[in-house]
Amino acid sequence: MIQLALELFGWAPAPASADTMPALPGSPSVHPSPSNSKRRTAGDEDGREDEGHAKPVKAPTEPPMPLHSVLDPASFRHPQANREVMLGHAYVGYVLQRARRRSIGFVVDADGLSVRAPGWVTIGAIHAALQEKADWIVRKLGESRERQQRKMESQIEWRDGAVFPFMGEPLKIVLDSGHRFKERGGALMAAAEPGAPRELHIALATHAEPTQVRDAVQAWLLRQARAHFVARLDHFAPQLNVRWTRLRLSSAQTRWGSARADGSICLNWRLLHFRPSVIDYVVAHELSHLRVMDHSPRFWDTVASVVPDYKALRSSLKDEALPSWN
């Protein structure tokens, strides 16, 4: 009956936009948050979504909202939200921060939408700016939620028989209290039968606590990560005509790597969950920063010289769900 009533009266609300709001004197344009390309540290491979772009293109007129969107709109809320706005078909709770800057900037990441704006900009002007990029914001929020859901589904139960990704392939944990593994902490073994995953034998009793299992697996992965990263750094450095000086392992939640002008490289040990080609992309990416400390076209040309399919591999860093180590 509600649908019939809507059709009878021809109800088809258009999404709010900056064009439907009163003009404000000195209303700011929308710009992304300033990049860190001028810093001496190029830490760029992270899990954050892209920021808003300047001069957004006005979206075409949308069709009427489906009935289910009217009665049960999508909802996204930042854990520290202090403002709310209706963007298209979704309620969005976002965190607003006042900052010393000249324009409005916004970022979508795993927590949600964050907005930074000068103190003199009104809430109305901020909402007008958000409406101009409503489709992009809601789409990115939805994609972020889907990734978080996949991440929850990939949660590891730290016990005998648990499986987690290693170099892009499933690896089964086998708790084995045999003394032959104690010096190394663990040993990588062939699959028990055809078609089964390879096994990681850990020197623990089958009734070990989950935290013991997790810590033992992590310690083994850290050793594997250092050995693998050093080998790949030594492989790509001569091709790029650069020299790396030091490797540091990171456990950051959102950043996969960084490089400093002095030749030191930082790589996240959790990269070992990805297949080798993705790891190679991150290694080559950071080494390329030793030649170009920004993300200019010249930088990406440098990366492409050793990893031609870097764009597809870069997407894997955002799209593939990895287990949580919290």
N, C-alpha and C positions, 0 to 999 in steps of 0.2 A: 504493500500500500504506500509506503514511503517513496518507493521508486516511482510509482504511478503519479504521486503528487508532484515529485520533482519534474517528471516529464511534462505533466499537465501545465505547470507554470513556466516551463522552459528554463529551470534554474541551472545555470552553468557559470559559477563564479570564476573569475580569472584570478590567477595567483597575484599576490601583492608584488609590486615592483617599485623601484625608485621613481618610475615615471608617474605612478599614481599618488605619490606623496607630495606634500607641499614643498616647493623649492626653499632651501635654506641658504641665506647669504653665507658665502664662504664655505659651502659644503665641500668636504675633501674628496679627492679621488681615491679609488681603491688601489693599493699597492701591496706587493708581498713584503714580508718582513725582510729587513736587510740581510744579505747573504754574508757568509764568513769567508768570502774568497780572498780577502786581503790579509787574513791571518796567516801566520807562519805555519800553523798546523792545519793540514787539510784532512779533517775528519768528516767524511761525507757519506760513506755507505751506512745508512741507518734505516730504521724502520718507520720513520715518520712519513706522513703523506706530504705531497707537494703543497706549497703554500699557494694562496690566491694570486692570480695574475693581474697586472695592471690593465686598464682599459678593457673590462670584460665586454664580450659581445652580447647584445640583447637577445635573449632566447625567443623563439617564435611562440605565438599564442598557443597555449596548451588546450587540449580537449577537456570537456567537463570531468570533474573528479569522479571516479567510481564510487558507488554507494558505500562500499566497505571502507574506503578511505575517509569518507565523511563521518561515519559512525565510529570507526576505530582507527584513527590516524597513527602513523608511526611516531615513535618517541625516542629521542636521543638526549642523554643528559650527562654532561661532564661531572665527575665526582666533586668538583669544587665550583659548580655552577652558581653564579650570582645574578644571572639574567636569563630570560626566556624570550623566544620569538617563534612565530609560526612561519616556517619556510616551505612554501608549496603545500604538500600534504603531510608535513611532519612538524611536531613540536620539538624544538631544539633548546635545551638548557645549556648555556655556554658560560665560560668564565671570561669576564671582562677585566682587563688590566689597563690602568692608565699609565702612559709612559711618555717620556720626552722624545717625541718623534713628530714628523710632519704629516703623516698620513695614517690611515687605518690599515692594519695588517691582520690577517687571520690564518690559522693553521689547524688542520685536522690531523689528529694522531690517535693512538690507541685509547686515550682517555675521552676524546671527543673534540669539540670545537673550542678553540681559544682565540680571543680577539684582543688586540692591543691597539689603543687609540690615544691620541693626544687628550689632555685634560679639558681642552676647550671645545671638543666635539660633542654635540648633543647625542642622546640616545636615539632620537629620531633619525639623525644622520647615519649613525652606526647601523640601524636596522635597514635603512634604505640601501646602504652599501651591501649588506648581507643579502637582501632580496635580489640584488642584481646577479649574485652568484649562487642563488638558492639551489638550482638544479645540481651544480657541481658539489656544493657542500653536502647536500642530502645523499648524493650518490657515493661520495667518499666516506661519509659516516656509515652507510650501509655496508660498503666493502670492508671497512674496518671491523664492524660488528661480526661479519661473516668470518673474517680471519680469527678473531678472538674465539668464536665458537669452535672453529676447527682446532684451535690450539687447546681448548678445554677437552675436546674429544681425543686428542693425542696425549693426554696426561699419562705418565708412566706410573705403574704400580711397582715400586722398587722391591722386588721379590724374585725368588727363583722362577725362571721361566718367562719373565717379562721380556718384551721386545721393544727396541728403540732403533731409530735410523742412524746408520753409520756409513759415511761416504755414499749416501743415497740408497743404501740397501738395508733391509731389516737385519738386526743383530740380536740374538737371543742371549739373555743372561743365564748362566749356569753357575749356581753356588757350589763350589767344590773346595772342601777343606783340606785337600791333598797338599802336602808340604812342598811339592815341586813348583807351586805358583807363588809362594810367599815372598820370595825375593823380588819378583817382578810385579806382584800385586794382581796380575791377571794375564791371561794368555788367549790369543785369538786362535780358534780351532775351526776345522772344516765342519760342514753341516753333518748332522748325525745320520741323515738319510737324504736321497735325491729329492730336490724341490724344497727342502727345509732351509731355514736361514742359518747362516754361520753362527757359531757360538762364542761367547766371551766367558771364559771360565775365571771366576773370581774366588780367591782364597778365603771364603767365608763359609760357615756352617749354614745349612738350609734354613735354620730358624733365626737367622740374623735379623736385626731390626732394619726397617726400611731406610732409616738414615745412614746406617752402616753400608748398606748396599749402594745407595746413591753416592756416598762419599768415595767408596772404592772405585765405582765406575768412573766418576769424575776424575779421580787421580790418574786412572789409566788413560782416559781421553786426553788429559793435559799433556802426558808424555807423548802420545801419538800426534797431537796437534803440533807440538814444537818440532818434532822430527819431520813431519810432512811439510810444514810451512817453510822450514829452512831449505828443504830440497826444492820447493817451488820458487822461493825467492832467488836461489842460486840459478835456477833454470831461466827465469825471465830477466834478471838484472843485466846479463850481458847483451841480450837482445834489445833492451831499451837503452843500453849504454849508460847505466847508472850504477851506483855502488851503495848498498845498504850497510849500515854499521851495527845496528842492534835490533833485536826482536823482543817485543814484550807481548805477553798474552793477556787478553782482556776477557772479562765476563759481563760486559755491559749488556743491558737489555735491548737497546735500540741501535747501537752502532756496531758495524761489522769490522771497521778498520780505520786507521788514520796514519798519516805520515808527517814527518817533520823535515825541515830543510837540512838538518844535520845528518840525515840518512837513517834515523831511527824509525822503525815500523812497528805499529801496534795492530794485532789481529785477534779477533774474537775466537776462542777455542771452540765455541759452539758451531763454527763453520763446518766442523767435521760431520755434522748431520747431513750436509748437502753433498751432492754428487761432486766428483773431482773437478768437472768443468766449471761449476759455479765457484768453487774455491779458487781455481786458477784466475777467474775474472777478478775477484776481490784482491788477490795478490798482485796481479798486473795493474789494477786500478791504483793501488797505493804506491807501487813503484813508479807509475807514470807521474805521480805528484812530485817525485824528486826531480822531474824535468819541468813540469808545469804545475805551479801551486794554485791552480784555480780550476774552474770548469768551463773554460772557454772552448770554442771549436778545436783549437790546437791541442787541448788536452784530450778530447775524445778521439781525435785523429791518432794521438799517441797510443791510447788504449787499443784502438782498432788495429793498429799495426801488429799487435801480438795476439789479440783476441777479437777476431773479426765479428763474431756473433755476440758481442758483449751486451747488446740491448735485450735479447731474449734471456740471457743469463742473469742480467740485472733484475728483470721482472721476477725471476724465481726467488730472489731474496725477499720479495714482498708477498708473493702468492703462495709459497709452500709453507704449510703449517709445521712448526717444530715443537718438540716437547718442552714443557716448562720445567725449569730447574729450581723453582721457588720452594 
